[in-house]
């Protein structure tokens, strides 16, 4: 951390009433965001430190794809960048639904700092291996999604943050990550312009039905590393929610498949199936039933889109950012994607992947190119 950034943080903590706190860094993951636990006078909170960076621009809701591309990838893919105020707005919206997002105690959006409620350390990814009831925890997460989907996506997260659409432009930009980054790692060569164009065209056609569904609030990273178990709370509030700053307005299936096709851990098929059934039953009970065959098809499409994107992101984290541990997760991601591609709605894409990325190469954790 630069001396200037350190001084900004010090001033913020003093103004927020945490100037004398003990600072305990929390291990991070793939983003530039940093979290620090604050301890003072028997109380604790979390400092979110999101440094400003060059590609932090967002785009107006009515910006054209060309205007978004001019602002950079975050604007194209509808990512929040360094906008702490968007995190705060999403948190307040979720809390308004009775869900357990962290309360915002202090915010300096200009410099990228926030002091937020400390929800503890009991991530799903930690408590399930330690013996927690996996089926019950995943059922509770499904109830969170039903709560989120009881109403249409809000146009604005109060006071003034537009909930952007997870639209064709964003979804295709994510899809492009696979040929851009996975190809060089897996095949040892760049993707041709013709391959990129055909891949995008096939995805554009495949995504069209899912994009026509009425949109709901989409967390976007709804998986075991971002869910916390809070057993002393009740109903859906037993699930703590974090890392939702990139929330968008999108398809019902997206967060569910993020949960049950988790890139970072194996979810037993019987748990995945029970979770999907629990979600559909919860939607029926609250009076917002879904057409199950159509929804199952959209699950396959959105899961395949997400897994193709993740194959690209993990390859980028290895090749560009020097983080080889992400290659170890590629076999799991491709296992999901190969399963998703069996759905008839993805038939054309399955044939494309079979032709361009041989099945014996998919999911290898050994790169064919040097980083």
Secondary structure, DSSP 4 states (H G I P E B T S, - for coil): --HHHHHHHHHHHHHTT-TT-EEEEE---SSS-EEEEEEETTEEEEEEE----TT-----TT--HHHHHHH-HHHHHT--TT-HHHHHHHHHHHHHTT-EEPPEEEEETTTTEEEEE---S-BHHHHTTTT--HHHHHHHHHHHHHHHTTSPPPSEETTTEE--B--HHHHHHHHHHIIIIIHHHHHSSPPPHHHHHHHHHHHHHHHHHHHTSPPEEE-S--STTSEEE-TTS-GGGGEEE---TT-EEE-THHHHHHHHS-TTSPPPHHHHHHHHHHHHHHHHHTT----HHHHHHHHHHHHHHHHHHHHHHHHHHHHTT--GGGGGGHHHHHHHHHHHTTSGGGHHHHHHHHHHS-TTTTT-SS-SS--
